[in-house]
Structures are given as structure tokens and as C-alpha cells.
Amino acid sequence: MSTSWFPESFKRPNIALSNGDSHPLLPSNGGIPPGEDEEDDQEIELEMRRFGDEPRPKWMGMRRSRPPWFVLVAILAVFSLLALLVFQSSPSKPRGPIPDFWDISNAKVDTLYARQSSSLEQAIARYSLRNNRPPPPMYEQWYEFARGHSCLIDEYDQISRDFEPFYQLAQDDPTFFKTMVSKATPQVQADGRGMKTGVFADHKFSWTDDQGTLYTDDWPRTFGRFADFMPNMSVILNGRDEPRVIFNYRLPNMRPKALNVSDVEPFRHTPHPTASYFKDDIGCLLPLRPTGFTGLTNDASAFMLYSSSTDFTTDLYPVMSMTKISPCFADILVPSEFYYTDSWWAPKYGYPNNITWEDKAPQLYWRGMTSGGHVFGQNYHAFPRFRLIDIGRKHLKLMNVKLSGFHDGLCGENCDAEMIKKEYDVAHVSSPREEVYKYKYLFDVDGNSFSGRYLGLLRSGSLVFKSTAFAEYFNDWLRPFEHYIPILPDLSDLVEKLEWAVAHDAEAHEIQQAGQVFAERVLTDAQNDCYFSAVLLEWARLQGMADELPPPKAPVNADEDEGGPPKALPVEVTPVVPEEEDNAND
């Protein structure tokens, strides 16, 4: 299918040949502001000489006597034999030109866009079919915004899943959503614990507290792009990378439990460590493998073992977060500011990839800090970033992985920082982001929660291997084995899948290009806005249901009713949520 409607710059990457003289592979300064969060390597200044700038060795100009012809023939025969042996012993190396899948990948994205609703009437019909209810107010304006920004129209099943329990509860109590927002708001305003409250009023957004988060300055900029069709509403945003709402509504009999609010310390649960809390107290048992017999992701996730940040609630509060772990957490997913190119937090590359696939080294590359969870005793050996280094040491030809910094803030009681630094040879200087261009395979692995660099890696021109326990808003769109290669949380299948990629270079290249095209054409800043604004419309409708209730009728006076018996008074719809109890310490 044609891709002529899309900007020409996205049709095919402009990759300079890596053996050209006009493009050094690693320029100086990756362009990241100082003090960036530990999820991304700090850039350092590098000075790279241009190709061909080295002085010519003196021996190259020396005259040599010409050897006899039979010596040249013998040397040529030996080199021919060696070349033949090397060729036969390397079956994984392609014997012809690398197939190009760029047009195929673009055609798949064209098909995705072609199947989106092409009219408002069609979009409303499809929404109603998928959700068993009409779209929320202001959907027409959202549709025009989405069409004008080349966004997806119909592919928001994650939003439907996130809000479905609240819509079901609204059938029992239409005031539930608003009541829970109202209960949480004063708590956040008094003691944010990483959260913020705000309001949309008269198509403008403003904060309603002075709590600080990492993204306090970013969200208003984002909201300003679509505030003109936002209904009035109050919102709660989670500024931490970790999810906050522990409530598995997929378990039996959870609907009445949700209505019977019982957490006397919402957003105050701070278990240390979290391993037994998740397993025994909450019953959050995450399967390691998607099929068959399995162990537990709990034993391979730093977050599950000893979360770097907690402050959970066990009631079903509406909170917008950047990630969650399903089905144990019920946070409502929204795009992270890490995935907006105009955000300070977005990983910046100083220049685009300029190394062709054929010239990239067939190794897995990763650099990162020791973030993930609190180190206590020897528990860090189970953390995925440390597991990665352990595996890499045994497979040096396949992997180039290294810890580029130590997170002192996560090393407290019973943690020997110097011993760990020595054990894992933690570097004191990180690598520039553009270093990823030199390698065919890149790794994306959880830190304190999601890594934040995923979309940048997909766009880099290398194949991404991804291991995570967390869900993000784009999980339905990016498909394993089509756009990236999934790795189990304990990394037990990493080497096997790496060896597959080396042995099946063309297939690996096809996955790489599919992921790059999808990330560049679909996962844009505009698509983030379309997703975020769609979430807010659902939020606003649920919150507004409490205001749409008819007012209670006035009591009827029996004396004025022709002497008949008094009529039954109408039952006023009131929240079933009890008054908030005073916080109590265990």
C-alpha cells in the first residue's frame, strides 16, 4: 500500500554508510540536560577523529623488492583456502544482500490506519459496540482532534479495561467515582506522597495543591494542547514511576469489596521489604511464563521483592499512573512524559542512526544504573539488572552489558555498596546514548519500574529485546515477536533468543524494522495526546454521573392529598462509602 500521505522523512531512515568519510559514528554531546534521572545514562563528551584523519605510517611509503611470482601464487592460494574455511564455518552470516522490510513494515501500518473509522458516525458505532455504551461527552471534538493529528481512532481497548470496573460500580452507585476522587483529594493536598491534584475548568487546567512531583511542569504543557475540549473535572495524577492502587478486581466477589471502602490508611501502606507483602498479605502472585507450568515473576522482579517506592492503597481509588502490574494493580494508564519528544525527560539522541544493519556488531548492548529496588543483604542477585550482568559475563561474544552507575539511595540497611561495586565492576563513567547504534541488539529492562527508554530504542535502528513485569499504555499496540523480542522476567530465555537472532539475521532485521516503523509513525507525541485526552473524557463522564442524578422530590403532605394515607417518600441516592476513619497505626 502507498505511504505517500505520510511525511517523506519517515518513509525510510537516512542512514549514512558506516565506512563513509563524512559521518563520524559517535559525535560529542548527546544533548541531555544535567541531572537526568537514573533510568537513562548520562552523556559524556567524546572526541572522535574523522575517518582517514590518522597520519600515514612511515612504512607505507617504503619501497620493497618485488617477491617471485610463485611466492605470490602460494600466498594467494593460502588466503583463498582460509577464506573458504571461514565462510563454511559461519552459516549464520547471510550469503546475499540483507532483505529490506521497510516497505512491508510501512504497509502494515498503512493497513492499521486504513481500518480506523473514517467518519464520526462510524466511530460512535464502533465505540458503542466495543463498550456497550455510547461515547462520553465531547467525543465529537476528540474525534476531530484525533483525525486532525493522524491518531488511531478505534484502538483503545486498554482504556476500556482500565475504566470497566468503575462503570460497573456506577450501576450500583453513580456517585462512587466522584466520591473516591473527593476522598483522595484532601489527602493528596495535605501530603502528596508523589501525587498531584488538579482541575479542568472552563477549558483550562490548573493545579489545586503545592505538592511537588517530577512532572509538575510537564503535565500542564501536555494538557494545554487539548484542554479546549476537556469537560470540567478534578483529577489525581501519580507522579511516581511505580503504581499505587493495589486492587485486583478480577478476583471473585471484588465488586462489593470495592463499594465497601475499608482502607483506613489509603496511600500510606509502606511495607519493607515488599516480597512477603505481595505474596502473602495481598496474594499478588504473578506467573513467570505466559503458558504451561511456571514459577513466579515475584522472585525475579526488584519491584516485587523490595520496591524502591511504596505508599499503596488497597481500595479502588481512581488514579492516573504511567504504569501498573496487572492484574494486582488497578491504576488507570496514561502516557509517560518520557515518551514525549518535547519533554525534558525524553531520552535525546544527538543525531540519528548512521550505521547500517550489516555493519552493526551482532551483540546485545545495555548500559544502566543499579536502580530497581532496595538492596538488602544478597537480594540484589535476583534483580534483573544484576542478573543481566551475571549472564553477560558468561556470554561475552553475545553480550556487551555493563552497570554504569550505583544508586546509593537504594543501598541502606544491610547493604555493602563498595562490595557490590567491586563485585559487578560498576563503572564511574557512562556511555553516550549514540553508542547503541553500533550494535544489532539492544536490551530494555525494568529499573525502579518501566525503563522509560523503550520507544527511543525502537527508533534507534537496532532490534530491541524487552523484559518487563509492567504494563504501559501501548501494550496492545506493540506486539511481541512482531515489533520486539520478549524476554522472561528472570531472563532465563535471553541467551537462547539472542542465538536465534544471530542465526536468523533476516528475520531479526524484519522485526527490527517493524518496530522502528511502528514507533516512528504511530507512537508519536500527537498519539500520546489522543490517548491521554481519551482517558480524561472517560474520567470526566464517570465523575459527572454524580451531578446528573435528579434532585430528591419534596415530601408530600398527607393533609393536602385529599385525606389519603401519606405516600412513600422517594429514596435519595446516597453513596455507600462510609465516612473516612482516622488514620491508625498498626
N, C-alpha and C positions, 0 to 999 in steps of 0.2 A: 504494500500500500504506500501511497505517496506521503511524504512528510513535509511537503512544500509549505504547509501552513505554519510550521514551527520555525523559530529563528535559525538562521543558517549556521550560527556558531555552535548549535547543539547537535547538528547532524553528524558531525564526525570530529573527534578531537584533533587539534592541530599539534601533532607530535613531531618534534624535531628529531632527526636521527641522532642516536646517542654517539655516533662516531663523527658527527659534524664538527667543524672548527668554530662555528659561530654561536654555539649554545653550550655554556658550561653546565654540567649536570647539577651542581649544588651552588647556587648563589648565596650571598651573605644575607643574614637577617630574614627570618621567617615572618616578621611583621606582627608578632603577638605582643600586646601590652604587658608590661612587667607585672608580676604578682598574680599571674593566672592560677586558677585552681589546679590542684594536683592531678586532676584527671587527664591533663594534657602536658606533654613535655615542654619545658621552656626552650625557647630558641636561643642559640648562641651564635656569635659572629664567626663565620668561616671565610677564609680567603682561599679561593681556588684559582689556580693558574689555568688560563685557557689552553685548550689542546694545541699542541705544536709550539708552545712558548718555551719549552725546555731548551737550553743551549745544546748545540750539536756536539756529541762526544768527539774528541780528537781522533779516536781510532777510525771513525767513519771516513776520514779524509786520507788515510794512509794507503799508499799503493801496495798491492800484494801481487806476488807472482802467480800466474795462471796455472792451476793444477792440471795434470794429464787428463785426457778425455775419459779414460777408463775409470779414473777415480770419481769423476762426476757421475758417470753411469752407475757406479756402485752405490754412491750416496743417494742418488735418486731412487734406486731400487729399494734400499733400506727404508727410506721415508715412505714410499708407496706401500710397503708391507705393513709398516706401523700404522699408517692411516687406515688401511683396510681392517686391521685388528681392532682399532678404536671404534670404527664405525659399526662393526659387528657386535661389539660388546656394549653398545649404548642403544638398545631398542626403544628407550623412552624418547629419544630425540627425534623430532619429526623429520622425515626424509624429503619433504617437499615444502612449498610455501605454506605458512600458517594460514588456515582459513580465516576469513574475516566475517564476523557475525553482526557487524554494526547495523546493516540494513535489516537483518532479520529481527534484531532487538528493537529497532525503531518501529518495524511493522507490528510487533506485539503491542507496543504502547499505543500505536495508532488504533489498533483494534479495541483496546481498553477505552480510549476516548470515544470511539465511534459508537460504542454500545451505551454511552451515557444518555440520559434523557435530553431530547432536543427541543422540548417545549415545557412551559410551566405546567400545563395540564398533565403531561406525561410524567413529570417529576412528582407531582402530587399523587397521582395514581400509584406510582411505584412505591413512594414513601408509605402510603396508606396500606398497601398490600404487605409490605415487609414488617410494619409496626402495629398493624391492626388499630390504627387511629390516624386522624388527619395530621398534617404537619403543624408545627407550632405557629403562633402569630409571627408576622414579619418574615415568613418563609419566602414569600414572593420577592422581597427585597434581597434576601440571602441568595435566592436563585439567580437574580440578575447580577449580583456581585460575583458569584461563582462562575457564571458564564463569561463575564467580562474579564475574569482573571485566569481563564483556562483551567479551572479546577474540576475535579471529579464532582459529579452530581449525586450519584446513587450509591457510592461505595462506603457507607458509614455504619457498617454492622457493629463495629466496636462501640460507637456511641450508643447504639440501641441496647447493647448488652449492659453497658455501664448504667443506663438510666432505667432499665426494665424493672428492677426491684422497687424503685421509687414510684413508678407508675402503678405497679400492682398495689403498693401500700396506699396510694391515693384513692383507690377504690374503697378501702376500709376507712380511711381518714384523709380527706382532701387537704387538711391543714398540716399534715405530717412534715412535708418537706420544709415549709416555711418555719414551722415550729423548731425544727432541728437547726436550721440556719440561725434563727433568733437565739437559741440556747447557746450556740457556739460563739456567736459574735462577741458578746461581752467578755468571754473568757480569753479570746484571742486579743481583744483590745487591751485587756489588763496584763496579759502575759503571753505574748505571741508564740513563743517556742517554735519559731521558724515559719509561722503562718501570718497572713495578712488579710484584712477585711477591706472591702471597697464597695462602691455603688456606681451603677449607671443611672444617671438622672438627666432627663432632657437631652439625651444623646451625647452625653459627656461622661467620662469616667473620672473618679477621684477616690483617693484612699480615705478610710474612716478611722485610721489609727496611726500611731507613730512607730510601730514596730518595724525593725529593720530586717530585710532579707537580702539575699544576693541579687535578686531580680526586681527590687523596688523601682528602679529607674527604667527597667526594660518593659515591664508589662503595660504601663500607660502608653508608651510609644506603640506597642503592638495593638492595643485596644483602639487607639486613635484612628487606625486605618478602617475600622468597620463600626465605630460607635454610632454612626448616623442611622443605623437600622437596629440598634440594640434597644429592647424594651427597658423600662425602669426595673432595677433589681439590685439586691445586695449579694455579694459574692464572698467566698472564702477560698483563698489560694494557698497552697502548700509551697513554701519557698525552699524546702529541703529536697535533696535528691531521693530520699527514702520515702516510701509510702507510710500512711499514718492510720488508716481505718481498717482494723482487723475485724472483719465480719464476713464469714463465709455463708452467704445467702443461698448457696447451692446445697447445703445440708438440709435434711428433713426438719420440718417444724420450726424453721427460722423466721417465718413471716410473723407469727405472734410475738416472737422474741424481739424482733425489730421494733414493733409497736410498744412493747413494754420496756421502755428505756430504763436501764439499770446500772450503767457505769457511773459511779459516784465520783470518779476522777478522770473524766474524758481528757485525752491528750496529756495524761500525766503518768502513764504506765512506762516505767523505765527499768525493765529487767536487766540484770547484769550477772552473768552473760545471758544471751538470748537462746541458747541451744535447747535447754530443758523447757524454757518458757514456751517456745513454739511447738515443741514435740509433745510435752506432757500437759501443760496448762491450757494451751489453745487447741491442740490437736491438729496443727498445721503440718501435715506430712506430704511432702512434695515428691512425686515419683521421679527417679533419675532418668529412666528411659521412657519414651512415649508408648512402647509396646512391650509385651512379654513380661517375664519376671524382672524385677527391678530392685535396686537399692533406693536410697533417699538422696535427693538433692540437698536436704538439710545438712548432710555430712560433708558437702563439697562447696557450700556457699558461705563466704565470710559474713554476709549479712545475716544468714540464719544462725550461724554459730555464735557470733558476738557482734551485733550490729554497731556500726560506728555512731548511729544516731537512732534514738527510740522515740519516746513521747507519743505512744499509741493511744487510741481509744478502742473499746470493744463494742461500742454501739454504732449503728449505721448513720453516721453523720455525713452530709454532703460536703465533700472536699475535693477540689480540683488539684491533681498531682501529676507530675511528669512521668511517673512510673508506678507499677504495683506488681505484686506477685499473685497470680490467680491460682486457685480461687480463694485463697485465705484473706486477701485484702480487697476492699470494695471501693477504693479511691476512683474518682472519675478522671480518666486520662485526658491530658491536653498536651500540645507540643511543647517541648523544652526550648528555652531561649538558646541552647547550644545548637539548635537546628535552624536558626535564623541567621542568614549571612550578614545582616546589618546589625547583629548583636555583638557587643563586646566579648561575649562568651564563646562565640562561634570560632572553632579552630581555623586559623587563617594559614593559607599556603602562600609563600612569597611569589610563586609562579606556577603555572600548570605543568602537568606531567610532560616531560620531554624525552622519555626513554620508551622505545618500542617494546612490545611484549617479548619479542625474540631476544632482546638484549638485556632483559631483566634477569637477575640471578634466581634460579629455581630454589629459593629458600623462603621460610616463614620468618617475617620480621616483626618485632614488637619491642617497644620501649615504654616504660611507665613507672610510676611510683608504687610504694608498698601499701597503697590505700586498699580498703576492703572492709576491715573490721578491727576491733580492738585486739591487740596481741596479748595473750595471757598464757604464760608457760610455753608449751610447744604447739598450741592450737594453730599457729600460722602455717604449719606444714600442710594443713588441709585447705588453706586459702588458695583460690585458683591462680593468683599471680605467682605465688611461690611454687605451686605445682608446675606451672609453665616453665619456670627456670629449671626445676629438677628434671623435667622431661627433656628440655633443650640441651642440658649437659650430656645426655646420653645419645643425642642425635645431632651432633654439631654440623654434619653435612646438610641436614634438612632444615635446621633452625638457627636463626640469629636473634636471640632474645636476651634481654638484659634489664635488670631493675636500674632505673636512672635516678632514683632518689628515695630517701627513707622518710616516712611520715611519722615524725616524732610525736604528734598529737594523739596517735593511736597506740603508743607504746607507754603503758602505765605500770600498774601493779604486776609484779612477776614477769617483767619484760626486760630482757637484756639487749638493748639496742646495739651496742658495739659487737656483741657476739653475732647477732643476726646480720649486721652489715658485713662482717668478715665472712660468715658462712655463705652468703649469697653474693659477695663481691659487689655490693651496691655502689654504683658509680657516683661520682661527685659532679660530673658534667653530663648534661643530657644532650641528645642529638637533635639536629634540626628536623622539622617535620618533613621537609622535602626528601629526606633520606628514604622514605617509603617508596619513592619512585624506582629505586634501584632493585626492588625485589618483586617477584611474581606474586607472592602470597603474604598477606597481612593478617594479623590477628586482632580481634576485638574481644575484650574480656572485661567482666564486671570489675568495678572498683568498689567504692562505697555502695553504689547501686549500678545503674546503667553507666556506660563509659562516656557518652557524650560525643565521641569522635566517629561514630559509626557511619553517618552519611558522608562525612568527608573522606573516609577510607573507601567507600563505594565509588566515589567520584575520582579516585586517585589514579585509575588505570591499572590497578592490581586486584587480584582476587581476594575477597575477604572471607576468612574463617571466623565464625562468630560463636561464642559460648556465653550464655547468659541465663539467669534464673528469672529475669524481669520482663514484664510486658511493657511495650510502648505503643503509642497511638497508631503507628504504621505497621503493626504486626500482621494485619490481614493482607497488606499490600505486598510486602517483601516476602517472597516465598523461598523456603529452603530448597536447595539444590537447583533452583532456577536463577536466583539473584545472588546467592551466597551459599557457603557450605556450613551447615550447622555442626557444632561440636558439643558433646555432652558436658554438663556442668563439672564433672570430675576430670574432664579432658582425656578420658581413657581411650577414646577413638581418634585422637588428634593425629598421631603418627600414621595410622592406617589410612586416614583420608588425605594426609599430605602425600603419602606414597602414591595414592591413586591419582592425585593431581599431576604429579611428576610423570607418571606413566601414561596419562591421558591428557596430553597438553592441549589438544584441540578442544576437547570437551571442557577443560578448565577455563580456557580462553573464552569459550561461549558463555559460561556462567559469569565470568568477569565482565564481559561487555554488556550482558543483560542487566546486571546490577548497576553498572555505570549509567547506562541509558535511562533506566528507571529513576535513579536518584536525580539525574540532571533534569529530566523532563517532567516528572510527577511530583517529587518531594521538594517542591520549591517553597520560597517564602510565602507566595500567594496561596499555595495549597495549605500551608500551616494556618494562615489566616482563615481560610474557608473552614477548616476543621475546628479551630478554636471558636469561631463565631457560631458554628452549628451546635457546639456544646452549650454555649451560652443561651441560645434560643430555647433549648430543652430545659435548661436550668430555670430560665425566666418563666416558662409556662408552668412548671411544677410549683414554683414559688407563688405564682399568681392565682393558683387554684383556690387558695385560702380566701382571697379577696373577691372571688367570683360567687361565693356562697350567698344565697338570698338572705336578707336580714330576717330575724325571727318576727313572726306576726304578733301583734299586740294581743294580750289576753282578752277573752270575750266575757263580758259581764252577764251573769245569768239573769239579772233583773231586766236587762234590755233585750233578752232573747225570748220574748213572748212567754215568760214564765216557765220555760222548759228547763231541763237539767243543764248544768254547766257543761260546755263542750270541752273535750280534752285539749290541753294546750299543745301547740306544736313543740316537737323535741328540737332543741337547739343543738346544732352540730358543734361539738367541742373536741379539742384534742384529747387523745387518750394518753398523752405523755404526762407523767406526773411532774410536780414541781421539782426543780433541781435541788438535790440534797447538798448539804455542806460537805466539802471535801473532807475525807477522813484518811488518816494514815494507817496503813496496815500494821 
